[in-house]
Amino acid sequence: MPYKEPKVEKLYYAIGEVAGMLNVPVSTIRFWENEFDILKPMKNKKGNRLFTQADVRNLKIIHHLVKEEGMTLEGARKKLEGKWDETDNKFEINQSLQKIKAILLDIRDNI
């Protein structure tokens, strides 16, 4: 069995990296930070925002609700305040289904 390097997870992500992951402008991330209480990025001495894995996950959930499901910011805020566990579970299921879809499409294309 060949040696496989373990995937290295970063502890903190800069705002530009997070914006790149979500394919949104940096200003959108800053705006969402002010709009949603669940986003609390750390700031270094220079004032640069540093996002943890949990922050990135929360941003992905917000992005999914606002950009993919078409919710308003107010609607997304209410959904996250009232039913966080349910929203988190649905997001996890959606991510799993997207991965399965990608695998199946890859298999179909390589047959």
Secondary structure, 3 states (H helix, E strand, C coil): CCCCCCCCCCCCEEHHHHHHHHCCCHHHHHHHHHHCCCCCCEECCCCCEEECHHHHHHHHHHHHHHHHCCCCHHHHHHHHHHCHHHHHHHHHHHHHHHHHHHHHHHHHHHC
